[in-house]
Amino acid sequence: MRTIIDWSQKRQKHVLERMILRGISRAEFHEALAKGRKRIQRDKLIEAVYRYYSIVYEEIPYKDGKKIYPVTVKVVK
């Protein structure tokens, strides 16, 4: 099963800005996606908590895998 992260939409600009401000790389984003503790927020949003940060994203089934639409990145206290 493949996982595709869609960085192209306009709303992903927010996520990239937040990642830069918090010192989180794309590799760490992928690590949180794979290893983070997940919980459901609202309807379709998922939050993955890993180390000192969490990522919020929407997961949509895709042809032979799933497509990830990042929403925001937060620092966990």
N, CA, C and O atoms as a Tripos MOL2 file, in Angstrom:
@<TRIPOS>MOLECULE
protein
  308   307    77     0     0
PROTEIN
NO_CHARGES

@<TRIPOS>ATOM
      1 N           0.8440   -1.1820    0.0000 N.3       1 MET1
      2 CA          0.0000    0.0000    0.0000 C.3       1 MET1
      3 C           0.8860    1.2410    0.0000 C.2       1 MET1
      4 O           1.7280    1.4130    0.8810 O.2       1 MET1
      5 N           0.6910    2.0900   -0.9820 N.am      2 ARG2
      6 CA          1.4670    3.3170   -1.1010 C.3       2 ARG2
      7 C           0.8190    4.4640   -0.3430 C.2       2 ARG2
      8 O          -0.4040    4.5400   -0.2210 O.2       2 ARG2
      9 N           1.6570    5.3460    0.1590 N.am      3 THR3
     10 CA          1.1730    6.5650    0.7900 C.3       3 THR3
     11 C           1.7150    7.7460    0.0020 C.2       3 THR3
     12 O           2.9240    7.8780   -0.1840 O.2       3 THR3
     13 N           0.8160    8.5960   -0.4580 N.am      4 ILE4
     14 CA          1.1980    9.7770   -1.2260 C.3       4 ILE4
     15 C           0.8300   11.0140   -0.4090 C.2       4 ILE4
     16 O          -0.3150   11.1610    0.0190 O.2       4 ILE4
     17 N           1.7950   11.8950   -0.1970 N.am      5 ILE5
     18 CA          1.5230   13.1380    0.5260 C.3       5 ILE5
     19 C           1.4080   14.2540   -0.4980 C.2       5 ILE5
     20 O           2.3290   14.4880   -1.2810 O.2       5 ILE5
     21 N           0.2800   14.9380   -0.4880 N.am      6 ASP6
     22 CA          0.0050   15.9950   -1.4540 C.3       6 ASP6
     23 C           0.4580   17.3390   -0.8750 C.2       6 ASP6
     24 O          -0.2240   17.9130   -0.0260 O.2       6 ASP6
     25 N           1.6040   17.8360   -1.3370 N.am      7 TRP7
     26 CA          2.1270   19.1220   -0.8960 C.3       7 TRP7
     27 C           1.7260   20.2440   -1.8470 C.2       7 TRP7
     28 O           2.1090   21.3920   -1.6210 O.2       7 TRP7
     29 N           0.9710   19.9540   -2.9000 N.am      8 SER8
     30 CA          0.7440   20.9220   -3.9610 C.3       8 SER8
     31 C          -0.4000   21.8990   -3.7170 C.2       8 SER8
     32 O          -0.4190   22.9720   -4.3200 O.2       8 SER8
     33 N          -1.3410   21.5650   -2.8630 N.am      9 GLN9
     34 CA         -2.4880   22.4510   -2.6850 C.3       9 GLN9
     35 C          -2.1090   23.7110   -1.9270 C.2       9 GLN9
     36 O          -1.1200   23.7430   -1.1950 O.2       9 GLN9
     37 N          -2.9080   24.7390   -2.1130 N.am     10 LYS10
     38 CA         -2.6260   26.0330   -1.5010 C.3      10 LYS10
     39 C          -2.6190   25.9510    0.0290 C.2      10 LYS10
     40 O          -1.8330   26.6410    0.6790 O.2      10 LYS10
     41 N          -3.4800   25.1240    0.6040 N.am     11 ARG11
     42 CA         -3.5410   25.0530    2.0680 C.3      11 ARG11
     43 C          -2.2960   24.4050    2.6650 C.2      11 ARG11
     44 O          -2.0370   24.5830    3.8550 O.2      11 ARG11
     45 N          -1.5260   23.6690    1.8890 N.am     12 GLN12
     46 CA         -0.3270   23.0360    2.4090 C.3      12 GLN12
     47 C           0.7710   24.0630    2.6720 C.2      12 GLN12
     48 O           1.7410   23.7700    3.3710 O.2      12 GLN12
     49 N           0.6220   25.2680    2.1120 N.am     13 LYS13
     50 CA          1.5740   26.3460    2.3830 C.3      13 LYS13
     51 C           1.6110   26.6270    3.8860 C.2      13 LYS13
     52 O           2.6770   26.8860    4.4440 O.2      13 LYS13
     53 N           0.4680   26.5760    4.5300 N.am     14 HIS14
     54 CA          0.3670   26.7770    5.9730 C.3      14 HIS14
     55 C           1.2010   25.7280    6.7060 C.2      14 HIS14
     56 O           1.9380   26.0580    7.6350 O.2      14 HIS14
     57 N           1.0870   24.4760    6.2930 N.am     15 VAL15
     58 CA          1.8160   23.3940    6.9470 C.3      15 VAL15
     59 C           3.3170   23.5940    6.7940 C.2      15 VAL15
     60 O           4.0620   23.4430    7.7620 O.2      15 VAL15
     61 N           3.7620   23.9250    5.6120 N.am     16 LEU16
     62 CA          5.1970   24.1190    5.3830 C.3      16 LEU16
     63 C           5.7380   25.2860    6.2000 C.2      16 LEU16
     64 O           6.8500   25.2100    6.7220 O.2      16 LEU16
     65 N           4.9640   26.3690    6.3170 N.am     17 GLU17
     66 CA          5.3890   27.5000    7.1420 C.3      17 GLU17
     67 C           5.5020   27.0960    8.6010 C.2      17 GLU17
     68 O           6.4620   27.4680    9.2760 O.2      17 GLU17
     69 N           4.5280   26.3370    9.0970 N.am     18 ARG18
     70 CA          4.5490   25.8780   10.4910 C.3      18 ARG18
     71 C           5.7080   24.9250   10.7510 C.2      18 ARG18
     72 O           6.3070   24.9540   11.8260 O.2      18 ARG18
     73 N           6.0220   24.0900    9.7860 N.am     19 MET19
     74 CA          7.1430   23.1580    9.9370 C.3      19 MET19
     75 C           8.4610   23.9290   10.0390 C.2      19 MET19
     76 O           9.3210   23.5890   10.8520 O.2      19 MET19
     77 N           8.6140   24.9590    9.2180 N.am     20 ILE20
     78 CA          9.8310   25.7630    9.2570 C.3      20 ILE20
     79 C           9.9530   26.4800   10.5980 C.2      20 ILE20
     80 O          11.0230   26.4870   11.2060 O.2      20 ILE20
     81 N           8.8550   27.0840   11.0610 N.am     21 LEU21
     82 CA          8.8700   27.7980   12.3440 C.3      21 LEU21
     83 C           9.2090   26.8860   13.5160 C.2      21 LEU21
     84 O           9.8350   27.3270   14.4800 O.2      21 LEU21
     85 N           8.8060   25.6290   13.4460 N.am     22 ARG22
     86 CA          9.0080   24.6970   14.5460 C.3      22 ARG22
     87 C          10.2330   23.7990   14.3570 C.2      22 ARG22
     88 O          10.5210   22.9570   15.2070 O.2      22 ARG22
     89 N          10.9420   23.9730   13.2630 N.am     23 GLY23
     90 CA         12.1660   23.2130   13.0250 C.3      23 GLY23
     91 C          11.9190   21.7440   12.7280 C.2      23 GLY23
     92 O          12.6900   20.8850   13.1550 O.2      23 GLY23
     93 N          10.8530   21.4510   11.9990 N.am     24 ILE24
     94 CA         10.4980   20.0750   11.6620 C.3      24 ILE24
     95 C          10.7270   19.8650   10.1680 C.2      24 ILE24
     96 O          10.2230   20.6270    9.3430 O.2      24 ILE24
     97 N          11.4830   18.8350    9.8280 N.am     25 SER25
     98 CA         11.7760   18.5640    8.4240 C.3      25 SER25
     99 C          10.7060   17.6530    7.8240 C.2      25 SER25
    100 O           9.8570   17.1150    8.5330 O.2      25 SER25
    101 N          10.7680   17.4920    6.5100 N.am     26 ARG26
    102 CA          9.8260   16.5790    5.8440 C.3      26 ARG26
    103 C          10.0860   15.1390    6.2700 C.2      26 ARG26
    104 O           9.1570   14.3360    6.3540 O.2      26 ARG26
    105 N          11.3460   14.8130    6.5380 N.am     27 ALA27
    106 CA         11.6740   13.4600    7.0040 C.3      27 ALA27
    107 C          11.0160   13.1950    8.3600 C.2      27 ALA27
    108 O          10.5070   12.1010    8.6000 O.2      27 ALA27
    109 N          11.0260   14.2010    9.2480 N.am     28 GLU28
    110 CA         10.3740   14.0510   10.5500 C.3      28 GLU28
    111 C           8.8610   13.9690   10.3890 C.2      28 GLU28
    112 O           8.1900   13.2760   11.1530 O.2      28 GLU28
    113 N           8.3230   14.6750    9.3960 N.am     29 PHE29
    114 CA          6.8970   14.5900    9.1040 C.3      29 PHE29
    115 C           6.5300   13.1480    8.7240 C.2      29 PHE29
    116 O           5.5470   12.5970    9.2190 O.2      29 PHE29
    117 N           7.3330   12.5510    7.8420 N.am     30 HIS30
    118 CA          7.1020   11.1650    7.4280 C.3      30 HIS30
    119 C           7.2530   10.2000    8.6050 C.2      30 HIS30
    120 O           6.5120    9.2240    8.7150 O.2      30 HIS30
    121 N           8.2150   10.4800    9.4800 N.am     31 GLU31
    122 CA          8.4350    9.6340   10.6500 C.3      31 GLU31
    123 C           7.2230    9.6750   11.5890 C.2      31 GLU31
    124 O           6.7940    8.6390   12.0980 O.2      31 GLU31
    125 N           6.6780   10.8710   11.8150 N.am     32 ALA32
    126 CA          5.4860   11.0020   12.6570 C.3      32 ALA32
    127 C           4.2970   10.2940   12.0240 C.2      32 ALA32
    128 O           3.4810    9.6890   12.7200 O.2      32 ALA32
    129 N           4.2060   10.3700   10.7180 N.am     33 LEU33
    130 CA          3.1210    9.7130    9.9970 C.3      33 LEU33
    131 C           3.1950    8.1980   10.1600 C.2      33 LEU33
    132 O           2.1680    7.5370   10.3080 O.2      33 LEU33
    133 N           4.3950    7.6540   10.1350 N.am     34 ALA34
    134 CA          4.5830    6.2030   10.2300 C.3      34 ALA34
    135 C           4.5470    5.6920   11.6680 C.2      34 ALA34
    136 O           3.9510    4.6490   11.9400 O.2      34 ALA34
    137 N           5.1870    6.4260   12.6010 N.am     35 LYS35
    138 CA          5.3740    5.9070   13.9600 C.3      35 LYS35
    139 C           4.5240    6.5730   15.0270 C.2      35 LYS35
    140 O           4.4450    6.0690   16.1480 O.2      35 LYS35
    141 N           3.8920    7.6820   14.7130 N.am     36 GLY36
    142 CA          3.1580    8.4510   15.7150 C.3      36 GLY36
    143 C           1.8850    7.7780   16.2020 C.2      36 GLY36
    144 O           1.2610    6.9940   15.4870 O.2      36 GLY36
    145 N           1.5110    8.1060   17.4480 N.am     37 ARG37
    146 CA          0.2550    7.6100   18.0280 C.3      37 ARG37
    147 C          -0.8880    8.4090   17.4210 C.2      37 ARG37
    148 O          -0.9020    9.6370   17.4910 O.2      37 ARG37
    149 N          -1.8280    7.7200   16.8340 N.am     38 LYS38
    150 CA         -2.8910    8.3910   16.0780 C.3      38 LYS38
    151 C          -4.1990    8.4480   16.8560 C.2      38 LYS38
    152 O          -4.5330    7.5410   17.6180 O.2      38 LYS38
    153 N          -4.9270    9.5390   16.6420 N.am     39 ARG39
    154 CA         -6.2690    9.6760   17.2040 C.3      39 ARG39
    155 C          -7.1050   10.4780   16.2180 C.2      39 ARG39
    156 O          -6.5770   11.2840   15.4520 O.2      39 ARG39
    157 N          -8.3970   10.2510   16.2450 N.am     40 ILE40
    158 CA         -9.3210   10.8980   15.3200 C.3      40 ILE40
    159 C          -9.7370   12.2520   15.8940 C.2      40 ILE40
    160 O         -10.1490   12.3530   17.0500 O.2      40 ILE40
    161 N          -9.6230   13.2760   15.0740 N.am     41 GLN41
    162 CA        -10.1380   14.6000   15.4060 C.3      41 GLN41
    163 C         -11.3140   14.8490   14.4860 C.2      41 GLN41
    164 O         -11.2580   14.4790   13.3130 O.2      41 GLN41
    165 N         -12.3300   15.4380   14.9580 N.am     42 ARG42
    166 CA        -13.5130   15.7120   14.1470 C.3      42 ARG42
    167 C         -13.7910   14.5850   13.1620 C.2      42 ARG42
    168 O         -13.4440   13.4360   13.4350 O.2      42 ARG42
    169 N         -14.3940   14.8790   12.0520 N.am     43 ASP43
    170 CA        -14.8430   13.8460   11.1180 C.3      43 ASP43
    171 C         -13.7040   13.0340   10.5030 C.2      43 ASP43
    172 O         -13.4810   11.8820   10.8770 O.2      43 ASP43
    173 N         -13.0000   13.6290    9.5760 N.am     44 LYS44
    174 CA        -12.0070   12.8840    8.8120 C.3      44 LYS44
    175 C         -10.5700   13.2260    9.1760 C.2      44 LYS44
    176 O          -9.6450   12.6550    8.5990 O.2      44 LYS44
    177 N         -10.3600   14.1280   10.1020 N.am     45 LEU45
    178 CA         -9.0140   14.5510   10.4500 C.3      45 LEU45
    179 C          -8.3850   13.5850   11.4490 C.2      45 LEU45
    180 O          -9.0370   13.1070   12.3770 O.2      45 LEU45
    181 N          -7.1040   13.3140   11.2340 N.am     46 ILE46
    182 CA         -6.3430   12.4180   12.1000 C.3      46 ILE46
    183 C          -5.1620   13.1970   12.6510 C.2      46 ILE46
    184 O          -4.5300   13.9640   11.9240 O.2      46 ILE46
    185 N          -4.8570   13.0060   13.9340 N.am     47 GLU47
    186 CA         -3.7000   13.6420   14.5460 C.3      47 GLU47
    187 C          -2.7120   12.5550   14.9370 C.2      47 GLU47
    188 O          -3.0730   11.6030   15.6290 O.2      47 GLU47
    189 N          -1.4670   12.6930   14.4960 N.am     48 ALA48
    190 CA         -0.4040   11.7550   14.8450 C.3      48 ALA48
    191 C           0.5660   12.4760   15.7760 C.2      48 ALA48
    192 O           1.2080   13.4470   15.3770 O.2      48 ALA48
    193 N           0.6730   12.0020   17.0140 N.am     49 VAL49
    194 CA          1.5430   12.6140   18.0120 C.3      49 VAL49
    195 C           2.8390   11.8140   18.0620 C.2      49 VAL49
    196 O           2.8200   10.5970   18.2400 O.2      49 VAL49
    197 N           3.9550   12.5030   17.9050 N.am     50 TYR50
    198 CA          5.2590   11.8450   17.9000 C.3      50 TYR50
    199 C           6.2970   12.7940   18.4780 C.2      50 TYR50
    200 O           6.3860   13.9490   18.0600 O.2      50 TYR50
    201 N           7.0650   12.3240   19.4160 N.am     51 ARG51
    202 CA          8.0970   13.0880   20.0940 C.3      51 ARG51
    203 C           7.5390   14.3940   20.6470 C.2      51 ARG51
    204 O           6.6590   14.3550   21.5080 O.2      51 ARG51
    205 N           8.0130   15.5440   20.1890 N.am     52 TYR52
    206 CA          7.5790   16.8320   20.7470 C.3      52 TYR52
    207 C           6.5730   17.5680   19.8560 C.2      52 TYR52
    208 O           6.2200   18.7130   20.1390 O.2      52 TYR52
    209 N           6.1160   16.9280   18.7980 N.am     53 TYR53
    210 CA          5.2070   17.5960   17.8730 C.3      53 TYR53
    211 C           4.1060   16.6420   17.4250 C.2      53 TYR53
    212 O           4.1910   15.4300   17.6260 O.2      53 TYR53
    213 N           3.0830   17.2100   16.8190 N.am     54 SER54
    214 CA          2.0160   16.3900   16.2530 C.3      54 SER54
    215 C           1.6390   16.9670   14.8870 C.2      54 SER54
    216 O           1.7720   18.1650   14.6370 O.2      54 SER54
    217 N           1.1710   16.0850   14.0230 N.am     55 ILE55
    218 CA          0.7250   16.5140   12.7020 C.3      55 ILE55
    219 C          -0.7530   16.1760   12.5630 C.2      55 ILE55
    220 O          -1.2120   15.1310   13.0240 O.2      55 ILE55
    221 N          -1.4780   17.0630   11.9290 N.am     56 VAL56
    222 CA         -2.9000   16.8450   11.6810 C.3      56 VAL56
    223 C          -3.0580   16.7390   10.1680 C.2      56 VAL56
    224 O          -2.5590   17.5780    9.4180 O.2      56 VAL56
    225 N          -3.7550   15.7020    9.7360 N.am     57 TYR57
    226 CA         -3.9090   15.4670    8.3100 C.3      57 TYR57
    227 C          -5.2250   14.7770    8.0100 C.2      57 TYR57
    228 O          -5.8920   14.2410    8.8960 O.2      57 TYR57
    229 N          -5.5820   14.8090    6.7210 N.am     58 GLU58
    230 CA         -6.7660   14.1090    6.2450 C.3      58 GLU58
    231 C          -6.2880   12.9820    5.3360 C.2      58 GLU58
    232 O          -5.4300   13.1850    4.4780 O.2      58 GLU58
    233 N          -6.8510   11.7970    5.5330 N.am     59 GLU59
    234 CA         -6.4420   10.6250    4.7690 C.3      59 GLU59
    235 C          -7.5830   10.1970    3.8490 C.2      59 GLU59
    236 O          -8.7080    9.9850    4.3030 O.2      59 GLU59
    237 N          -7.2900   10.0710    2.5630 N.am     60 ILE60
    238 CA         -8.2990    9.7050    1.5800 C.3      60 ILE60
    239 C          -7.8120    8.4740    0.8160 C.2      60 ILE60
    240 O          -6.6730    8.4540    0.3510 O.2      60 ILE60
    241 N          -8.6590    7.4430    0.6780 N.am     61 PRO61
    242 CA         -8.2600    6.2670   -0.1120 C.3      61 PRO61
    243 C          -7.9310    6.6730   -1.5500 C.2      61 PRO61
    244 O          -8.5960    7.5310   -2.1300 O.2      61 PRO61
    245 N          -6.9200    6.0610   -2.1020 N.am     62 TYR62
    246 CA         -6.4540    6.3490   -3.4550 C.3      62 TYR62
    247 C          -6.3170    5.0280   -4.1940 C.2      62 TYR62
    248 O          -6.4560    3.9740   -3.5730 O.2      62 TYR62
    249 N          -6.0540    5.0420   -5.4640 N.am     63 LYS63
    250 CA         -5.9980    3.8490   -6.3030 C.3      63 LYS63
    251 C          -5.4340    2.6210   -5.5890 C.2      63 LYS63
    252 O          -6.1730    1.6840   -5.2870 O.2      63 LYS63
    253 N          -4.1550    2.6230   -5.3250 N.am     64 ASP64
    254 CA         -3.5300    1.4550   -4.6890 C.3      64 ASP64
    255 C          -2.9090    1.8120   -3.3390 C.2      64 ASP64
    256 O          -1.9060    1.2220   -2.9370 O.2      64 ASP64
    257 N          -3.4970    2.7620   -2.6540 N.am     65 GLY65
    258 CA         -2.9610    3.1720   -1.3640 C.3      65 GLY65
    259 C          -3.8200    4.2310   -0.7200 C.2      65 GLY65
    260 O          -5.0480    4.1480   -0.7250 O.2      65 GLY65
    261 N          -3.1530    5.2370   -0.1610 N.am     66 LYS66
    262 CA         -3.8830    6.3360    0.4700 C.3      66 LYS66
    263 C          -3.1720    7.6410    0.1710 C.2      66 LYS66
    264 O          -1.9570    7.6730   -0.0250 O.2      66 LYS66
    265 N          -3.9440    8.7170    0.1390 N.am     67 LYS67
    266 CA         -3.4260   10.0470   -0.1330 C.3      67 LYS67
    267 C          -3.5690   10.8720    1.1360 C.2      67 LYS67
    268 O          -4.6260   10.8690    1.7670 O.2      67 LYS67
    269 N          -2.5180   11.5710    1.5080 N.am     68 ILE68
    270 CA         -2.4740   12.3640    2.7370 C.3      68 ILE68
    271 C          -2.5020   13.8450    2.3700 C.2      68 ILE68
    272 O          -1.7130   14.3110    1.5490 O.2      68 ILE68
    273 N          -3.4260   14.5740    2.9940 N.am     69 TYR69
    274 CA         -3.5060   16.0280    2.8490 C.3      69 TYR69
    275 C          -3.1640   16.6500    4.2020 C.2      69 TYR69
    276 O          -4.0190   16.6720    5.0880 O.2      69 TYR69
    277 N          -1.9340   17.1590    4.3920 N.am     70 PRO70
    278 CA         -1.5600   17.7780    5.6680 C.3      70 PRO70
    279 C          -2.4090   19.0170    5.9480 C.2      70 PRO70
    280 O          -2.7380   19.7750    5.0350 O.2      70 PRO70
    281 N          -2.7570   19.2120    7.2160 N.am     71 VAL71
    282 CA         -3.5550   20.3700    7.6140 C.3      71 VAL71
    283 C          -2.7090   21.3320    8.4430 C.2      71 VAL71
    284 O          -2.6430   22.5200    8.1290 O.2      71 VAL71
    285 N          -2.0550   20.8320    9.5060 N.am     72 THR72
    286 CA         -1.2130   21.6870   10.3340 C.3      72 THR72
    287 C          -0.2240   20.8430   11.1340 C.2      72 THR72
    288 O          -0.3310   19.6190   11.2110 O.2      72 THR72
    289 N           0.7420   21.5420   11.7240 N.am     73 VAL73
    290 CA          1.7460   20.9200   12.5880 C.3      73 VAL73
    291 C           1.7210   21.6780   13.9050 C.2      73 VAL73
    292 O           1.7280   22.9090   13.9170 O.2      73 VAL73
    293 N           1.6910   20.9440   15.0220 N.am     74 LYS74
    294 CA          1.6050   21.5700   16.3380 C.3      74 LYS74
    295 C           2.7370   21.0590   17.2270 C.2      74 LYS74
    296 O           3.2360   19.9490   17.0410 O.2      74 LYS74
    297 N           3.1340   21.8810   18.1920 N.am     75 VAL75
    298 CA          4.0940   21.4520   19.2060 C.3      75 VAL75
    299 C           3.2910   20.9550   20.3900 C.2      75 VAL75
    300 O           2.3790   21.6380   20.8550 O.2      75 VAL75
    301 N           3.6240   19.7640   20.8850 N.am     76 VAL76
    302 CA          2.9060   19.1470   22.0020 C.3      76 VAL76
    303 C           3.6100   19.5340   23.2990 C.2      76 VAL76
    304 O           4.8370   19.4890   23.3870 O.2      76 VAL76
    305 N           2.8390   19.9070   24.2830 N.am     77 LYS77
    306 CA          3.4130   20.2920   25.5850 C.3      77 LYS77
    307 C           3.3560   19.1570   26.5540 C.2      77 LYS77
    308 O           3.7920   19.2980   27.6970 O.2      77 LYS77
@<TRIPOS>BOND
     1     1     2 1
     2     2     3 1
     3     3     4 2
     4     3     5 am
     5     5     6 1
     6     6     7 1
     7     7     8 2
     8     7     9 am
     9     9    10 1
    10    10    11 1
    11    11    12 2
    12    11    13 am
    13    13    14 1
    14    14    15 1
    15    15    16 2
    16    15    17 am
    17    17    18 1
    18    18    19 1
    19    19    20 2
    20    19    21 am
    21    21    22 1
    22    22    23 1
    23    23    24 2
    24    23    25 am
    25    25    26 1
    26    26    27 1
    27    27    28 2
    28    27    29 am
    29    29    30 1
    30    30    31 1
    31    31    32 2
    32    31    33 am
    33    33    34 1
    34    34    35 1
    35    35    36 2
    36    35    37 am
    37    37    38 1
    38    38    39 1
    39    39    40 2
    40    39    41 am
    41    41    42 1
    42    42    43 1
    43    43    44 2
    44    43    45 am
    45    45    46 1
    46    46    47 1
    47    47    48 2
    48    47    49 am
    49    49    50 1
    50    50    51 1
    51    51    52 2
    52    51    53 am
    53    53    54 1
    54    54    55 1
    55    55    56 2
    56    55    57 am
    57    57    58 1
    58    58    59 1
    59    59    60 2
    60    59    61 am
    61    61    62 1
    62    62    63 1
    63    63    64 2
    64    63    65 am
    65    65    66 1
    66    66    67 1
    67    67    68 2
    68    67    69 am
    69    69    70 1
    70    70    71 1
    71    71    72 2
    72    71    73 am
    73    73    74 1
    74    74    75 1
    75    75    76 2
    76    75    77 am
    77    77    78 1
    78    78    79 1
    79    79    80 2
    80    79    81 am
    81    81    82 1
    82    82    83 1
    83    83    84 2
    84    83    85 am
    85    85    86 1
    86    86    87 1
    87    87    88 2
    88    87    89 am
    89    89    90 1
    90    90    91 1
    91    91    92 2
    92    91    93 am
    93    93    94 1
    94    94    95 1
    95    95    96 2
    96    95    97 am
    97    97    98 1
    98    98    99 1
    99    99   100 2
   100    99   101 am
   101   101   102 1
   102   102   103 1
   103   103   104 2
   104   103   105 am
   105   105   106 1
   106   106   107 1
   107   107   108 2
   108   107   109 am
   109   109   110 1
   110   110   111 1
   111   111   112 2
   112   111   113 am
   113   113   114 1
   114   114   115 1
   115   115   116 2
   116   115   117 am
   117   117   118 1
   118   118   119 1
   119   119   120 2
   120   119   121 am
   121   121   122 1
   122   122   123 1
   123   123   124 2
   124   123   125 am
   125   125   126 1
   126   126   127 1
   127   127   128 2
   128   127   129 am
   129   129   130 1
   130   130   131 1
   131   131   132 2
   132   131   133 am
   133   133   134 1
   134   134   135 1
   135   135   136 2
   136   135   137 am
   137   137   138 1
   138   138   139 1
   139   139   140 2
   140   139   141 am
   141   141   142 1
   142   142   143 1
   143   143   144 2
   144   143   145 am
   145   145   146 1
   146   146   147 1
   147   147   148 2
   148   147   149 am
   149   149   150 1
   150   150   151 1
   151   151   152 2
   152   151   153 am
   153   153   154 1
   154   154   155 1
   155   155   156 2
   156   155   157 am
   157   157   158 1
   158   158   159 1
   159   159   160 2
   160   159   161 am
   161   161   162 1
   162   162   163 1
   163   163   164 2
   164   163   165 am
   165   165   166 1
   166   166   167 1
   167   167   168 2
   168   167   169 am
   169   169   170 1
   170   170   171 1
   171   171   172 2
   172   171   173 am
   173   173   174 1
   174   174   175 1
   175   175   176 2
   176   175   177 am
   177   177   178 1
   178   178   179 1
   179   179   180 2
   180   179   181 am
   181   181   182 1
   182   182   183 1
   183   183   184 2
   184   183   185 am
   185   185   186 1
   186   186   187 1
   187   187   188 2
   188   187   189 am
   189   189   190 1
   190   190   191 1
   191   191   192 2
   192   191   193 am
   193   193   194 1
   194   194   195 1
   195   195   196 2
   196   195   197 am
   197   197   198 1
   198   198   199 1
   199   199   200 2
   200   199   201 am
   201   201   202 1
   202   202   203 1
   203   203   204 2
   204   203   205 am
   205   205   206 1
   206   206   207 1
   207   207   208 2
   208   207   209 am
   209   209   210 1
   210   210   211 1
   211   211   212 2
   212   211   213 am
   213   213   214 1
   214   214   215 1
   215   215   216 2
   216   215   217 am
   217   217   218 1
   218   218   219 1
   219   219   220 2
   220   219   221 am
   221   221   222 1
   222   222   223 1
   223   223   224 2
   224   223   225 am
   225   225   226 1
   226   226   227 1
   227   227   228 2
   228   227   229 am
   229   229   230 1
   230   230   231 1
   231   231   232 2
   232   231   233 am
   233   233   234 1
   234   234   235 1
   235   235   236 2
   236   235   237 am
   237   237   238 1
   238   238   239 1
   239   239   240 2
   240   239   241 am
   241   241   242 1
   242   242   243 1
   243   243   244 2
   244   243   245 am
   245   245   246 1
   246   246   247 1
   247   247   248 2
   248   247   249 am
   249   249   250 1
   250   250   251 1
   251   251   252 2
   252   251   253 am
   253   253   254 1
   254   254   255 1
   255   255   256 2
   256   255   257 am
   257   257   258 1
   258   258   259 1
   259   259   260 2
   260   259   261 am
   261   261   262 1
   262   262   263 1
   263   263   264 2
   264   263   265 am
   265   265   266 1
   266   266   267 1
   267   267   268 2
   268   267   269 am
   269   269   270 1
   270   270   271 1
   271   271   272 2
   272   271   273 am
   273   273   274 1
   274   274   275 1
   275   275   276 2
   276   275   277 am
   277   277   278 1
   278   278   279 1
   279   279   280 2
   280   279   281 am
   281   281   282 1
   282   282   283 1
   283   283   284 2
   284   283   285 am
   285   285   286 1
   286   286   287 1
   287   287   288 2
   288   287   289 am
   289   289   290 1
   290   290   291 1
   291   291   292 2
   292   291   293 am
   293   293   294 1
   294   294   295 1
   295   295   296 2
   296   295   297 am
   297   297   298 1
   298   298   299 1
   299   299   300 2
   300   299   301 am
   301   301   302 1
   302   302   303 1
   303   303   304 2
   304   303   305 am
   305   305   306 1
   306   306   307 1
   307   307   308 2
@<TRIPOS>SUBSTRUCTURE
     1 MET1         2 RESIDUE 1 A MET
     2 ARG2         6 RESIDUE 1 A ARG
     3 THR3        10 RESIDUE 1 A THR
     4 ILE4        14 RESIDUE 1 A ILE
     5 ILE5        18 RESIDUE 1 A ILE
     6 ASP6        22 RESIDUE 1 A ASP
     7 TRP7        26 RESIDUE 1 A TRP
     8 SER8        30 RESIDUE 1 A SER
     9 GLN9        34 RESIDUE 1 A GLN
    10 LYS10       38 RESIDUE 1 A LYS
    11 ARG11       42 RESIDUE 1 A ARG
    12 GLN12       46 RESIDUE 1 A GLN
    13 LYS13       50 RESIDUE 1 A LYS
    14 HIS14       54 RESIDUE 1 A HIS
    15 VAL15       58 RESIDUE 1 A VAL
    16 LEU16       62 RESIDUE 1 A LEU
    17 GLU17       66 RESIDUE 1 A GLU
    18 ARG18       70 RESIDUE 1 A ARG
    19 MET19       74 RESIDUE 1 A MET
    20 ILE20       78 RESIDUE 1 A ILE
    21 LEU21       82 RESIDUE 1 A LEU
    22 ARG22       86 RESIDUE 1 A ARG
    23 GLY23       90 RESIDUE 1 A GLY
    24 ILE24       94 RESIDUE 1 A ILE
    25 SER25       98 RESIDUE 1 A SER
    26 ARG26      102 RESIDUE 1 A ARG
    27 ALA27      106 RESIDUE 1 A ALA
    28 GLU28      110 RESIDUE 1 A GLU
    29 PHE29      114 RESIDUE 1 A PHE
    30 HIS30      118 RESIDUE 1 A HIS
    31 GLU31      122 RESIDUE 1 A GLU
    32 ALA32      126 RESIDUE 1 A ALA
    33 LEU33      130 RESIDUE 1 A LEU
    34 ALA34      134 RESIDUE 1 A ALA
    35 LYS35      138 RESIDUE 1 A LYS
    36 GLY36      142 RESIDUE 1 A GLY
    37 ARG37      146 RESIDUE 1 A ARG
    38 LYS38      150 RESIDUE 1 A LYS
    39 ARG39      154 RESIDUE 1 A ARG
    40 ILE40      158 RESIDUE 1 A ILE
    41 GLN41      162 RESIDUE 1 A GLN
    42 ARG42      166 RESIDUE 1 A ARG
    43 ASP43      170 RESIDUE 1 A ASP
    44 LYS44      174 RESIDUE 1 A LYS
    45 LEU45      178 RESIDUE 1 A LEU
    46 ILE46      182 RESIDUE 1 A ILE
    47 GLU47      186 RESIDUE 1 A GLU
    48 ALA48      190 RESIDUE 1 A ALA
    49 VAL49      194 RESIDUE 1 A VAL
    50 TYR50      198 RESIDUE 1 A TYR
    51 ARG51      202 RESIDUE 1 A ARG
    52 TYR52      206 RESIDUE 1 A TYR
    53 TYR53      210 RESIDUE 1 A TYR
    54 SER54      214 RESIDUE 1 A SER
    55 ILE55      218 RESIDUE 1 A ILE
    56 VAL56      222 RESIDUE 1 A VAL
    57 TYR57      226 RESIDUE 1 A TYR
    58 GLU58      230 RESIDUE 1 A GLU
    59 GLU59      234 RESIDUE 1 A GLU
    60 ILE60      238 RESIDUE 1 A ILE
    61 PRO61      242 RESIDUE 1 A PRO
    62 TYR62      246 RESIDUE 1 A TYR
    63 LYS63      250 RESIDUE 1 A LYS
    64 ASP64      254 RESIDUE 1 A ASP
    65 GLY65      258 RESIDUE 1 A GLY
    66 LYS66      262 RESIDUE 1 A LYS
    67 LYS67      266 RESIDUE 1 A LYS
    68 ILE68      270 RESIDUE 1 A ILE
    69 TYR69      274 RESIDUE 1 A TYR
    70 PRO70      278 RESIDUE 1 A PRO
    71 VAL71      282 RESIDUE 1 A VAL
    72 THR72      286 RESIDUE 1 A THR
    73 VAL73      290 RESIDUE 1 A VAL
    74 LYS74      294 RESIDUE 1 A LYS
    75 VAL75      298 RESIDUE 1 A VAL
    76 VAL76      302 RESIDUE 1 A VAL
    77 LYS77      306 RESIDUE 1 A LYS
